[in-house]
Amino acid sequence: MIEETSKENIELRIQMASEAYQFLKNTTIKERAALMNAVADRIEALGEELLTTAHIETSLPLARLTGEKARTAGQWRSYAKAVASGIYTEARIDLAQPEKQKGDLRKYSIGLGPVVVFGASNFPFAFSTAGGDTASAIGAGCPVIVKAHPAHPQTSKIMADAITNTIKEFGWPEGIFSHITGTSYETGAYLTQHQDIQAVAFTGSFTGGKALFDIANRRENPIPVFAEMGSINPVFALKNLIENKAEALAKEYVTSLTLGVGQFCTNPGVFIAVKGESLDRFISAVKNEITGIAPANMLHKGIYENFEHHKANTIAQPDIEVIATTAIEEGKGSAAVIQTNAQSFINNPVLSEEVFGPFGIIVTCENKEELIQIAKKLKGQLTITVAATSDDARENAELIHLLKDKCGRLLFNGMPTGVEVVYAMQHGGPFPSTTDSRFTSVGPDAVKRFVRPISFQNWPDEFLPEELKNENPLQINRIVDGEVHSESLKSEVL
């Protein structure tokens, strides 16, 4: 039984976070980076208890969890390095000149304030309590209140304790991080609408993310909700590529589709190609590949039941042919691939909805024009893959230009499952895949979500934040009168 955190305790935690925000505003980027590296150290030191607990609660294999634990610590370290570099302070200085009416202007970015993070179920480490949302918010200078995902409560507590103990070790305010538990919708709604909360981060279903977004926008003071809400991640397979490697592409596709029992937000749920002998070869190979996939436990009972419901509903739609299924085993996710035609896909919105699990739709087009029709009709996606040769890309320039408008990450071959925690990663796309396509939830640029600019006009140097002082004590790059450098500002030029 999961304990429901009382409203009184939540109110206390929000008050503590508000007070901790005043403390964090006066920490430097170097100090916050030191805390983040210490959290990474503590996560790395967590022993078998963490992995075993997560394995029991999620059914994820120990090898996968071991890799995700390393990724989580790596996120804290890479975000700490980025924060310490000063890149997200975006420090700008325009010195006073005789012709300037406003005199000396200096601008940098500070944390928004207390942030609520909703833990995700499919990544119990990297997208949950101690995941990238928590790391990037703290790096930005924002206290975090985590609403733990009820699917892995003990795993969440172990991670929460790691963060809490690190903060205590530093002697920093307890309110920098809080851990809230419970299953009720009301808890999430209460947190989101509270006047002292300044941002929300969420990874999960469209229904959940959109509900939080709507609550936040009905507030007297609306706040940003950075919600990643799912995607069908279509693969457009073009003529020359599929002719050259139909069988290899089928293996690659099925491997990606069923990886982790299909429980990735970048699962390639739709495969689109023009009819022909090469597509027939691809479909035949998919049938062969699917038969070798064994049913497996999904993350929890709720995900399994939702998967079975949405899979059955999609298969029951008109103009659907079941291509292949794995063996059926009660309580385990069984992979399936179906086929439909382009016009049915375009006209039936059910076929464009995410089925979270190992389920794929092959859409057969009569010609290139139908590929373009589908591209125009598509909603926003996290990823879109173009399976193509260079000749294909040249011959389908219009299609590719359309696809750029529909996704956050556009792949040239390969499959979209898995993300790299690097600066150039974009894990966020046009609505409804996320609520704000300008931001990413993976990679150091995730910090950008939780800062805002503030400008100082004609302030004496002693009262300026470290990032804007003349001597540049943090030695960060700044734009001074339009030039990027990290030098101190000599008194004779002031």
C-alpha positions in Angstrom: 0.0 0.0 0.0 1.4 3.4 -1.0 1.2 6.1 1.6 -0.7 9.2 0.4 1.3 12.2 1.5 -1.0 14.5 3.5 -2.0 17.9 2.2 -0.5 19.4 5.3 2.8 17.8 4.6 2.7 18.9 0.9 2.0 22.4 2.0 5.0 22.3 4.4 7.2 20.9 1.6 6.2 23.7 -0.8 6.9 26.3 1.9 10.3 24.7 2.5 11.0 24.8 -1.3 10.1 28.5 -1.5 12.6 29.2 1.3 15.2 27.0 -0.2 14.8 28.9 -3.5 16.1 32.1 -1.8 19.1 30.1 -0.7 19.8 28.7 -4.2 19.5 32.1 -5.8 22.7 33.0 -3.8 24.7 29.9 -4.8 27.0 30.1 -7.8 26.9 27.7 -10.7 30.2 26.2 -9.4 28.6 25.4 -6.0 25.5 23.8 -7.6 27.7 21.8 -9.9 29.6 20.5 -6.9 26.3 19.3 -5.3 25.3 17.6 -8.5 28.6 15.7 -8.8 28.2 14.6 -5.2 24.7 13.3 -6.0 26.2 11.4 -8.9 28.8 9.9 -6.6 26.2 8.7 -4.2 24.0 7.2 -6.9 27.1 5.3 -8.2 27.7 4.0 -4.7 24.2 2.5 -4.3 24.6 -1.2 -4.2 22.6 -4.3 -5.1 19.6 -3.1 -3.1 18.8 -0.5 -5.7 19.1 -2.8 -8.7 17.2 -5.7 -7.0 14.4 -3.5 -5.8 13.9 -1.9 -9.2 14.0 -5.3 -10.9 11.3 -6.6 -8.6 9.1 -3.5 -9.0 9.5 -3.1 -12.8 10.4 -6.5 -14.2 13.2 -4.7 -16.1 16.3 -7.0 -16.4 19.3 -6.3 -14.2 21.6 -5.6 -17.1 19.2 -2.9 -18.4 19.0 -1.4 -14.9 22.7 -1.5 -14.4 23.2 0.5 -17.6 20.4 2.9 -16.6 22.0 3.5 -13.2 25.2 4.5 -14.9 23.4 6.7 -17.3 21.6 8.5 -14.4 24.8 9.3 -12.6 26.3 10.4 -16.0 23.4 12.8 -16.5 24.1 14.5 -13.1 27.8 14.8 -14.1 27.2 16.1 -17.6 24.6 18.5 -16.5 26.9 19.7 -13.7 29.7 20.3 -16.1 27.4 22.3 -18.4 26.0 24.3 -15.5 29.6 25.1 -14.2 30.6 26.3 -17.6 28.1 29.1 -17.3 26.5 28.3 -20.7 23.0 28.6 -19.2 23.6 31.8 -17.4 23.8 33.4 -20.8 25.7 36.3 -19.3 25.5 39.5 -21.4 27.2 42.8 -20.6 26.7 46.1 -22.4 29.0 48.7 -20.8 28.0 52.3 -20.4 28.9 54.6 -23.3 28.3 58.3 -23.8 25.8 57.6 -26.6 23.8 55.0 -24.6 20.8 56.4 -22.8 20.4 53.4 -20.4 24.0 53.3 -19.2 25.4 49.9 -18.0 23.2 46.9 -18.7 24.0 43.3 -17.6 21.8 40.3 -18.0 21.9 36.6 -16.9 19.5 33.8 -16.3 18.3 32.6 -12.9 16.1 29.7 -11.8 12.4 30.0 -12.1 11.6 28.8 -8.6 10.2 25.6 -7.1 9.6 22.9 -9.7 7.3 19.8 -9.5 8.7 16.7 -11.2 6.5 13.8 -11.9 8.4 10.5 -12.1 8.0 8.3 -15.1 7.3 4.5 -15.0 9.4 3.3 -17.9 12.8 4.6 -16.7 12.8 4.2 -12.9 16.2 5.9 -12.6 16.9 8.1 -15.6 13.4 9.7 -15.9 12.1 9.3 -12.4 13.0 10.6 -8.9 16.7 11.2 -9.6 16.3 11.6 -13.3 17.2 14.3 -15.7 14.3 16.6 -14.8 15.4 16.7 -11.2 19.1 17.2 -12.1 18.5 19.9 -14.6 16.1 21.8 -12.3 18.5 21.8 -9.4 21.3 22.8 -11.8 19.2 25.8 -12.9 18.9 26.8 -9.2 15.4 25.5 -8.6 14.2 23.4 -5.6 12.5 20.2 -6.7 9.4 18.5 -5.3 9.2 15.0 -6.8 5.8 13.3 -7.2 7.0 9.7 -7.1 5.6 7.2 -9.6 3.5 4.6 -7.8 4.8 1.8 -9.9 8.2 1.7 -8.2 7.8 3.3 -4.7 10.7 1.6 -3.0 13.1 2.4 -5.9 12.0 6.0 -5.8 12.6 6.2 -2.0 16.2 4.8 -2.4 16.9 7.4 -5.0 15.2 10.2 -3.0 17.3 9.3 0.1 20.5 9.6 -2.0 19.6 13.1 -3.0 18.4 14.1 0.5 21.5 12.8 2.2 23.8 14.6 -0.2 22.0 17.9 0.5 22.3 17.3 4.2 26.0 16.5 3.9 26.5 19.9 2.2 24.6 21.6 5.0 22.1 23.1 2.5 18.4 23.6 3.2 16.3 20.4 3.3 13.7 22.1 1.1 15.9 21.9 -2.0 14.5 18.4 -2.6 11.3 16.8 -1.4 9.7 13.4 -2.1 5.9 13.1 -2.3 4.1 9.8 -2.6 0.5 8.8 -3.4 -1.8 7.6 -6.2 -4.5 10.2 -6.3 -5.0 12.6 -9.2 -5.8 15.3 -6.6 -2.2 15.4 -5.3 -0.7 16.2 -8.7 -3.4 18.8 -9.4 -2.8 20.4 -6.0 0.9 20.7 -6.6 0.4 22.1 -10.1 -2.0 24.8 -9.2 -0.2 25.9 -6.0 0.8 29.6 -6.3 4.4 29.0 -5.1 5.1 26.3 -7.8 6.8 27.9 -10.8 7.2 25.0 -13.3 6.2 21.4 -13.9 8.1 18.5 -15.6 6.2 15.4 -16.7 6.9 12.3 -18.7 4.0 10.0 -19.4 0.6 9.8 -21.2 -1.0 12.5 -23.3 -4.0 12.4 -20.9 -1.9 13.0 -17.9 0.4 15.6 -19.4 -2.5 17.6 -21.1 -4.4 17.6 -17.8 -1.5 19.2 -15.9 -0.9 21.7 -18.8 -4.6 22.8 -18.6 -4.5 23.2 -14.8 -1.3 25.3 -15.1 -2.8 27.5 -17.7 -6.0 28.1 -15.6 -4.0 29.5 -12.7 -4.1 33.2 -11.9 -0.4 33.2 -12.7 0.1 30.5 -15.5 3.3 28.5 -15.3 5.1 26.3 -17.9 4.5 22.6 -18.0 7.2 20.7 -19.8 5.3 17.5 -20.6 6.6 14.7 -22.8 3.5 12.8 -23.8 4.4 10.1 -26.2 4.8 9.6 -30.0 4.3 7.1 -32.7 7.7 7.8 -34.2 7.0 6.9 -37.8 9.5 5.4 -40.1 9.3 6.4 -43.8 11.0 3.8 -45.9 11.9 5.0 -49.4 12.2 3.1 -52.7 15.9 2.5 -53.2 16.6 1.7 -49.6 13.8 -0.8 -49.1 14.7 -2.5 -52.4 18.3 -2.9 -51.4 17.8 -4.1 -47.8 14.2 -5.2 -47.2 15.1 -8.2 -45.0 17.8 -6.4 -43.0 15.4 -3.4 -42.5 12.7 -5.8 -41.2 15.1 -7.2 -38.6 16.2 -3.7 -37.6 12.6 -2.5 -37.3 11.3 -5.5 -35.3 14.3 -5.3 -32.9 13.6 -1.7 -32.2 9.8 -2.2 -32.0 10.1 -4.9 -29.4 13.1 -3.6 -27.4 12.2 -3.5 -23.7 8.8 -4.9 -24.5 8.1 -1.8 -26.6 8.1 0.4 -23.6 10.2 3.3 -25.0 8.8 6.7 -25.8 10.8 6.5 -29.1 9.3 3.1 -30.1 8.8 3.2 -33.9 5.1 2.4 -33.9 4.4 3.1 -37.6 6.2 2.0 -40.8 5.2 3.7 -44.0 6.2 2.7 -47.6 5.0 2.5 -51.2 3.5 -0.8 -52.3 5.7 -3.1 -54.3 7.7 -6.3 -54.4 10.3 -4.9 -52.0 7.6 -4.0 -49.4 6.2 -7.5 -49.7 9.6 -8.8 -48.9 9.8 -6.5 -45.9 6.4 -7.7 -44.6 7.3 -11.3 -45.1 10.6 -10.8 -43.2 8.7 -9.0 -40.4 6.4 -12.0 -40.0 9.5 -14.3 -39.6 11.1 -11.9 -37.1 8.0 -11.5 -34.9 7.5 -15.2 -34.4 10.9 -15.4 -32.6 9.9 -12.7 -30.0 8.8 -14.2 -26.7 6.1 -12.5 -24.6 7.5 -10.7 -21.6 6.4 -9.0 -18.4 5.7 -5.3 -18.8 6.5 -2.6 -16.3 3.4 -3.1 -14.2 -0.2 -4.4 -14.4 -1.6 -1.0 -15.4 0.7 -0.7 -18.5 -0.1 -4.3 -19.5 -3.8 -3.7 -19.3 -3.6 -0.4 -21.2 -1.5 -2.1 -23.9 -3.9 -5.0 -24.4 -6.9 -2.6 -24.5 -5.4 -0.2 -27.0 -3.9 -3.0 -29.1 -7.3 -4.7 -29.3 -9.1 -1.5 -30.1 -6.7 -0.7 -33.0 -6.9 -4.2 -34.4 -10.7 -3.9 -34.4 -10.7 -0.8 -36.7 -11.8 -1.1 -40.3 -9.3 -2.0 -43.1 -6.9 -3.7 -40.7 -5.0 -6.9 -41.5 -3.0 -8.6 -38.7 0.4 -9.4 -40.2 2.0 -11.3 -37.3 1.7 -11.8 -33.5 3.8 -13.6 -31.0 2.5 -16.3 -28.7 -0.1 -15.2 -26.2 0.8 -15.6 -22.5 -1.6 -14.3 -19.9 -0.2 -11.2 -18.1 2.7 -10.7 -20.5 3.1 -8.3 -23.4 2.7 -10.0 -26.8 4.0 -8.3 -29.9 1.8 -7.7 -32.9 2.2 -6.0 -36.3 -0.8 -5.0 -38.4 -1.3 -3.5 -41.9 -3.5 -0.8 -43.3 -3.7 1.4 -46.4 -2.7 5.1 -46.5 -6.2 6.5 -46.8 -7.5 4.6 -43.8 -4.5 5.7 -41.8 -5.1 9.3 -42.8 -8.8 9.3 -42.1 -8.9 7.2 -38.9 -7.4 9.1 -35.9 -7.3 5.9 -33.8 -4.5 4.6 -36.0 -2.3 7.6 -35.2 -2.6 7.1 -31.4 0.3 5.7 -29.5 0.0 2.1 -28.4 2.6 1.9 -25.6 4.1 -1.5 -26.1 5.4 -3.9 -28.8 2.9 -3.0 -31.5 3.4 -1.7 -35.0 1.4 -0.6 -38.0 2.6 -1.0 -41.6 1.0 1.6 -43.8 1.0 0.8 -47.5 0.9 3.7 -50.0 -0.1 3.7 -53.6 2.5 6.3 -54.6 4.8 9.1 -53.4 1.9 11.5 -53.2 0.3 9.4 -50.4 3.6 9.6 -48.5 3.3 13.4 -48.7 -0.4 13.3 -47.7 0.5 11.3 -44.6 3.4 13.7 -43.8 1.0 16.7 -44.0 -1.6 14.9 -41.7 0.9 13.8 -39.1 0.7 15.3 -35.6 3.9 16.4 -33.8 6.4 13.6 -33.0 9.4 13.1 -30.9 11.2 11.4 -33.8 10.7 10.6 -37.5 13.0 8.2 -39.3 13.7 8.4 -43.1 15.0 5.1 -44.2 16.7 6.1 -47.5 19.7 6.2 -49.7 21.2 9.5 -50.8 19.3 9.2 -54.1 16.1 8.6 -52.2 16.7 11.8 -50.2 17.3 13.8 -53.4 14.2 12.4 -55.0 12.0 13.1 -52.0 13.1 16.6 -51.0 9.5 17.8 -50.6 8.6 14.9 -48.2 11.7 15.5 -46.1 11.1 19.2 -45.8 7.6 18.5 -44.6 8.8 16.0 -42.0 11.2 18.7 -40.5 8.0 20.5 -39.3 6.7 17.5 -37.5 9.4 16.2 -35.2 12.2 17.1 -32.8 14.7 14.5 -34.0 14.9 13.5 -37.7 16.9 10.4 -38.4 18.5 9.4 -41.7 18.4 5.5 -41.3 18.8 3.7 -38.1 16.0 3.3 -35.6 14.9 5.9 -33.0 14.9 3.9 -29.8 17.5 5.1 -27.3 18.7 8.6 -26.7 22.2 10.0 -26.2 22.7 12.4 -23.2 24.6 15.0 -25.2 24.2 18.7 -26.1 22.9 18.0 -29.6 20.2 15.6 -28.5 16.6 16.9 -29.0 14.1 14.9 -27.0 11.0 17.0 -27.5 8.9 17.8 -30.5 5.8 19.7 -31.7 2.5 19.2 -29.9 1.1 16.7 -28.9 4.5 14.9 -28.4 5.4 17.6 -26.0 3.8 20.8 -24.7 6.7 23.0 -25.8 8.8 22.0 -28.8 11.5 24.6 -28.0 13.0 22.5 -25.2 14.5 19.0 -24.6 14.2 16.8 -21.6 17.5 14.9 -22.5 21.0 16.4 -22.6 22.4 19.3 -20.8 20.1 21.7 -22.7 17.3 20.4 -20.5 18.5 23.0 -17.9 17.1 25.8 -20.2 13.6 24.8 -19.3 14.0 26.1 -15.7 15.7 29.5 -16.1 14.5 33.0 -16.9 16.5 36.2 -17.8 16.9 39.2 -15.5 18.6 42.4 -16.4 20.5 44.8 -14.1 20.8 48.4 -15.0 23.6 50.6 -13.6 24.2 48.5 -10.5 27.4 48.9 -8.5 29.8 45.9 -9.0 29.6 44.7 -5.4 25.9 44.1 -5.6 25.9 42.2 -8.9 25.8 38.3 -9.1 29.1 36.6 -9.5 28.3 35.8 -13.1 28.2 39.5 -14.0 30.9 41.1 -11.8 33.7 43.0 -13.5 36.4 40.5 -12.5 34.4 37.5 -13.8 35.4 35.4 -10.7 33.8 32.3 -12.2 35.8 32.6 -15.4 32.8 31.9 -17.7 32.3 33.1 -21.2 30.2 36.3 -21.5 29.1 38.5 -24.3 30.6 41.9 -23.6 29.6 44.6 -26.0 28.9 42.0 -28.6 32.1 40.0 -28.2 32.4 36.6 -26.5 35.3 36.3 -24.0 36.0 35.3 -20.4 38.4 38.2 -19.5 37.8 40.4 -16.6 36.7 44.0 -17.2 39.5 46.4 -16.4 38.6 49.5 -14.5 40.0 51.8 -17.1 37.3 50.7 -19.6 34.4 51.1 -17.2 
